[in-house]
């Protein structure tokens, strides 16, 4: 895989809503000693749901993974679940699947609270490495805007990660469905994302696959929190010390640098349209790649279009490496200069010049929640641009692509009828390190 493999695992939490069954280190040793023969999985990217490890407070219900319509398929996976898991959780519906995993919606038998369980096949070394890496990250994070891991059951062949269940939908789906969207609404969403990403970076974690599909709302209400999810490509490293990129200095700023002050990463991975130029150029990189992705997300949220897009992967990469932004077309003439400045600062080619998450939160446009910006409703233009992109994507991508084993394909809650979901069907997560490069 090359993405987040072989890291030292943190100590498992010792308390909370439910305890971790056993440490991942002990599990890995048990797997190494297991000589049971069985079918091996092909090397590939596992379906990642994202979650973090600390449980919600006793009076709090925080979902974190989308529900799916495939309830009828859940029964055949129920038999694969260990009896010690089904003794505590009722299997309700299949949510998604990947190369090494299946994700189902479940209910806790005692509380009837909904959760998601990600069942990961770890018999093959690749699957075990992916599992170890992801759980190592999830067990460290605890933040209101990052999803949570509730409980882990570990056995020689499979690991069952119990995750929170998000029911509020993806970021762009919310933008489309609400019917009214202004720059202030954009800053509200971005502030929550920046808070979650800042927490990750302060822990020394680089996400490496930030995109609207991985930003989910906790519940359907207007006051829902927005959560950073999907840690399948996340890894420890790429952080250090530096100088601000927003406050007038050069150098990478805060806990995230693009220079030599931090632990540099080298693996080529991510979702094409959101990958930073330094990744494409196969240079050593830092968590500043997440800030680039946030710049792309901000551009999409404000306009419904992509800053860099092309049917040809080669031309797309060339466009990203050049980094020339265009603010042409509707609704950009109505978008304020502070909003454009925010996007431009995040999409700087020099990673050392990009702001950190904490500094981006202090940008005047975000800090004032677009107080001096136009209150124009951008919804119509955003929706129209998303529909146009959905139409182009539908003509390029076969319908069978959605829901494939690759981690990047996902179908939104409304399927192809939702412009937000359909427009993103071609955004595959692309693993694969260049020769001699690894984290």
JONOR-V691386 format. One record per residue. N is the residue number from 1. RES is the residue in one letter. SS is DSSP state (H for helix, E for strand, L for the rest). D_CENTER is the distance of its C-alpha to the mean C-alpha in Angstrom with 1 decimal. Layout:
n->{N N}
res->{RES RES}
ss->{SS SS}
d_center->{D_CENTER D_CENTER}
//
This chain:
n->{1 2 3 4 5 6 7 8 9 10 11 12 13 14 15 16 17 18 19 20 21 22 23 24 25 26 27 28 29 30 31 32 33 34 35 36 37 38 39 40 41 42 43 44 45 46 47 48 49 50 51 52 53 54 55 56 57 58 59 60 61 62 63 64 65 66 67 68 69 70 71 72 73 74 75 76 77 78 79 80 81 82 83 84 85 86 87 88 89 90 91 92 93 94 95 96 97 98 99 100 101 102 103 104 105 106 107 108 109 110 111 112 113 114 115 116 117 118 119 120 121 122 123 124 125 126 127 128 129 130 131 132 133 134 135 136 137 138 139 140 141 142 143 144 145 146 147 148 149 150 151 152 153 154 155 156 157 158 159 160 161 162 163 164 165 166 167 168 169 170 171 172 173 174 175 176 177 178 179 180 181 182 183 184 185 186 187 188 189 190 191 192 193 194 195 196 197 198 199 200 201 202 203 204 205 206 207 208 209 210 211 212 213 214 215 216 217 218 219 220 221 222 223 224 225 226 227 228 229 230 231 232 233 234 235 236 237 238 239 240 241 242 243 244 245 246 247 248 249 250 251 252 253 254 255 256 257 258 259 260 261 262 263 264 265 266 267 268 269 270 271 272 273 274 275 276 277 278 279 280 281 282 283 284 285 286 287 288 289 290 291 292 293 294 295 296 297 298 299 300 301 302 303 304 305 306 307 308 309 310 311 312 313 314 315 316 317 318 319 320 321 322 323 324 325 326 327 328 329 330 331 332 333 334 335 336 337 338 339 340 341 342 343 344 345 346 347 348 349 350 351 352 353 354 355 356 357 358 359 360 361 362 363 364 365 366 367 368 369 370 371 372 373 374 375 376 377 378 379 380 381 382 383 384 385 386 387 388 389 390 391 392 393 394 395 396 397 398 399 400 401 402 403 404 405 406 407 408 409 410 411 412 413 414 415 416 417 418 419 420 421 422 423 424 425 426 427 428 429 430 431 432 433 434 435 436 437 438 439}
res->{X X X X X X X X X X X X X X X X X X X X X X X X X X X X X X X X X X X X X X X X X X X X X X X X X X X X X X X X X X X X X X X X X X X X X X X X X X X X X X X X X X X X X X X X X X X X X X X X X X X X X X X X X X X X X X X X X X X X X X X X X X X X X X X X X X X X X X X X X X X X X X X X X X X X X X X X X X X X X X X X X X X X X X X X X X X X X X X X X X X X X X X X X X X X X X X X X X X X X X X X X X X X X X X X X X X X X X X X X X X X X X X X X X X X X X X X X X X X X X X X X X X X X X X X X X X X X X X X X X X X X X X X X X X X X X X X X X X X X X X X X X X X X X X X X X X X X X X X X X X X X X X X X X X X X X X X X X X X X X X X X X X X X X X X X X X X X X X X X X X X X X X X X X X X X X X X X X X X X X X X X X X X X X X X X X X X X X X X X X X X X X X X X X X X X X X X X X X X X X X X X X X X X X X X X X X X X X X X X X X X X X X X X X X X X X X X X X X X X X X}
ss->{L L L L L L L L L L L L L L L L L L L L L L L H H H H H H H H H H L L L L L L L L L L L L L L L L L L L L L L L L L L L L L L L L L L L L E H H H H H H H H L L L L H H H H L L E E E E E E E E E L L L E E E E E E E E L L L L L E E E E E E E E L L L H H H H H H H H H H H H H H L L L L L L L E L L E E E E E E L L L E E E E E E L L L L L L E H H H H H H H H L L L L H H H H H H H H H H H H H H H H H H H H L L E E L L L L L H H H E E E L L L L L L L L E E E L L L L L L E E L L L L L E L L L L L L L L L L L E L L L L L L L L L L E L L L L L E H H H L L H H H H L L L L E L L H H H H H H H H H H H H H H H H L L L L L L L L L H H H H H H H H H H L L L L L L L L L H H H L L H H H H H H H H H H L L L L H H H L L L H H H H H L L H H H H L L L L L L L L L L L H H H H H H H H H H H H H H H H H H L L H H H L L L L L L L L L L L L L H H H L H H H H L L L L L L E L L L L L L L L L L}
d_center->{17.4 17.5 14.0 14.2 17.5 20.5 19.4 21.7 20.6 20.9 23.4 22.6 22.9 26.5 26.4 24.7 24.5 24.6 25.0 23.4 25.8 26.3 24.9 22.7 25.2 28.0 26.1 25.5 29.2 30.2 28.2 30.0 33.3 32.7 34.8 34.2 34.0 31.7 29.8 27.3 23.9 23.3 21.0 17.6 13.9 13.3 11.4 8.5 8.1 7.0 10.0 12.2 15.8 18.0 19.5 20.1 23.6 26.3 26.6 23.0 21.0 17.3 15.5 11.8 11.4 13.0 16.6 17.9 21.5 22.4 24.4 27.2 25.3 24.5 28.1 28.1 25.2 26.9 29.6 27.2 26.1 28.2 30.8 29.7 26.4 28.0 30.6 28.1 25.8 26.8 24.8 24.3 22.1 19.9 16.4 15.1 16.0 15.3 17.5 17.8 16.7 17.4 15.8 18.4 19.1 21.7 24.0 25.5 29.2 30.6 28.5 27.3 23.9 21.1 18.3 16.2 17.3 15.5 18.5 18.1 21.0 21.9 25.5 24.6 23.9 20.7 19.3 20.5 19.0 15.4 16.0 17.6 14.9 12.0 14.6 15.8 12.7 12.3 16.0 16.0 13.8 15.5 14.8 15.2 11.9 9.8 10.0 12.9 14.5 18.0 20.0 20.3 23.1 23.9 26.5 27.7 26.2 23.2 20.8 19.8 16.9 17.4 14.4 14.6 14.7 13.4 16.0 15.5 13.5 10.9 11.6 13.7 15.5 16.6 17.8 19.8 21.2 22.5 25.1 25.3 23.0 24.1 23.0 23.2 20.7 18.3 19.0 18.5 14.9 14.2 16.1 13.8 10.6 12.9 14.2 11.0 10.2 13.9 14.1 11.8 13.9 17.0 16.4 16.2 12.6 10.7 7.0 7.9 5.2 4.6 6.2 7.9 7.0 3.7 6.4 9.0 12.6 14.4 17.5 19.2 21.4 21.6 21.1 17.8 15.3 11.8 9.1 5.8 4.4 4.0 6.0 8.0 8.5 8.6 12.3 15.1 16.9 17.0 18.4 21.9 24.3 25.3 26.5 25.1 24.1 24.6 27.7 29.8 29.3 28.1 26.1 22.6 22.7 22.1 19.9 18.2 20.6 21.0 24.3 25.8 25.4 22.3 21.1 20.4 17.9 19.1 17.0 16.3 12.8 9.9 10.2 13.7 13.8 11.3 12.8 15.1 18.8 19.4 17.1 19.1 22.3 21.5 22.3 21.3 18.3 16.8 13.9 15.3 13.1 10.3 13.0 13.9 10.5 11.1 14.6 13.7 11.7 14.9 17.1 15.7 15.8 19.4 20.7 18.9 19.3 17.6 19.1 19.3 19.8 22.4 23.3 24.1 21.4 24.0 24.8 21.1 20.8 24.1 23.2 20.2 22.4 25.1 22.8 25.2 23.9 25.7 26.0 28.3 28.5 28.0 26.7 26.6 30.3 29.6 26.7 27.9 28.4 26.4 23.3 23.9 24.5 21.2 19.4 22.0 21.6 17.9 18.7 21.5 22.1 23.2 20.2 22.8 23.5 20.1 19.8 17.8 15.6 18.7 20.9 18.9 19.3 23.0 23.2 26.1 24.2 21.5 23.9 26.4 24.0 25.6 29.0 31.0 29.0 30.2 29.6 29.6 27.6 25.2 24.1 26.6 25.7 21.9 22.5 25.0 22.9 20.1 22.9 24.3 21.1 20.8 24.4 24.0 21.0 23.1 25.9 24.0 21.9 23.9 23.1 22.7 19.6 17.4 16.6 17.7 16.9 14.5 10.8 10.2 12.7 12.2 14.9 14.6 16.8 19.6 19.5 21.1 22.9 19.9 19.7 16.2 15.1 17.8 17.2 13.9 15.3 16.1 12.7 12.7 10.7 13.6 14.6 18.0 19.6 22.8 26.0 26.4 23.0 20.8 19.0}
//
